[in-house]
Amino acid sequence: MSRGLKGLKKRRRVQVISMAGVSIALILVLLWFLPDDSFQFFRSPSEIVESPPPPNELFRIGGLVEEGSVVRGQGEQITFSVTDGGAVIPVVYNGILPDLFAEGQGMVAQGYYVNNRFEAVEILAKHDETYMPTEVIEALKEQGIYVDPDGNVVTN
């Protein structure tokens, strides 16, 4: 009887390992066939200037809205510049900006880099006046210009 029990345990172990392997393979196949725009990368203005992405790549840019750069055009078109202290990227956006969008504040936009300007398809709203995405904070810390909500200058 113990021999049959050992055989059953071994068979069950093989089945569990086989199912785990099949599950991992299935997940990898699904990830392989996902559209490229399913994975959006964040870039700071300095990274974009250093290595410009292709015009058909959807990604996110983040930094501070440069003081004095917001220009409202005809209709819903808005242009402004975003900076991380090391580089400045002009941004054009057609749409309504979030209520908390302001000069000197952190922002994240999603879109494409075409003809040396960022064409935003979406401006992501902040949660409140003190919120800033982690990626933006890290990019600003690297440039040595991040100031936390208490007014302290923070660097890496």
N, C-alpha and C positions, 0 to 999 in steps of 0.2 A: 504494500500500500504506500509506503514512503517513496518508492521509486516512481509511482504514478504521480504523486504530489510534486516531486522535484521536476518531473517533465512538464507538468502544468505550469509551475512557476517560471520555468525557462521559456516556455512558449508565450506566456503572458508578457514577460520582460521583452522578448523579441517583438511582440505586437506593439507594445508601448513605444519602444525605440523606433520601430518602423513608422508608426503614426506621427511621431515627433519629426522624423526626417521628412516625411511627405508634407507636413504642415510648413516646415521651414522652406522647403523647395517651392511650395505654392505661394508663400509670401514673397519670396525673391522674384518669382515670375511676375506677380502682380506689380511689384515695384518697378521692374524692368519696363513694363508696358504703360506705366503712367505717363501722361503728357508732361513735357518738359516744364510747363508753367505751373505744375503742381509743387515744384520745389523753388521757392523764391528766396533769393539770397539778399542779405543786407549789406550795403556798402556805404562807407563814409565818403564825403566829397574828395578827400585826399586819395582814397583808393581808386576812385573813378578817374581822377586826373592822371594818376600813375599808370593805370591799366584800364583804358576805356572798354566797356563791354560792347558786344555787337548790338546793332540797332534793334534786332528782333528779340533780345533777351529781356524778359519781364523781371524786375528786381525792385528792392526797396532801398531808398536813400534816406538818411537821417542826419540831423544836425540842428543847428540853430538858424532861425530865420534872420537873415542879416538886417540890421537896423537901416531904415530908409530905403529898403529895396522893394517893398510891396507897391505894385502899380496895378490898378484896376483898369481894364480895357473896356472895349465895347461889349455889352451883354454880360456874360458870366465869366469872361476870360480874365485871369489874374496872372501876373508874372511877379516873381520874387526870386531872391537868391538864398541858397542854403550854404552854411559854412560850418566847418569843424575847427576853424582857427588856422588850418594849414592850407586850405583851398576853398574856392567859392564856385558853386555850380548854379547857373541860372535855371529856373524852373518855370514852366508854363502849365497852367491848369485851367480847364473849362469846367466850371461847376460852382457849387456853393461851398465855401470854406466852413469848417467846424467853428462853433462859437468861441472856443478857447484858442484859436489860431491868432498869433500876434507876433510882431517883430521882437526879436531877442529871445523868443521862446523856442523850446525844442519841438521838433516835428518829425514825422515819418511820412513819406509819400511812396506810392507804388506806381511804377510806370516804366518808360523806356528812355534810353539815352540816345538821342538822335541829333546830328549836326551840332555837337558840343553844347547841347542843352537837354535838360531832363524834362520829358513830356509826361506829366503826371496823369494817371487815370483815376487815382484815388488819393485823397489826403486823409490820413488816419488821425482820428480825434484823440486827444489826450483825455485821461480820466478826470483830472483836476489841474489847478494851476501849478502844482508841485510835481506832477507825474512826468517822467521822462523815460522812454524805453531804455532798457539795459544796454542795448547795442550803441545807442547815442551817447549814453554816459561813458561807456568804455572808450569810444572814439574821442570824446572831449577830454577825458583823463589823459589819453596818450598824447594829446596836443598840449596838455598842461593848462587848459582853460576852463575846466569844469568847476562850477561853483554850486555847492549843495544848497538845499532850501534854507539852511540856517545862515548862509552867507560865507561859509568856509571854502577856501580854494582847496580842491582835492586833486592830487596827481597820483599816477601809478608808481 
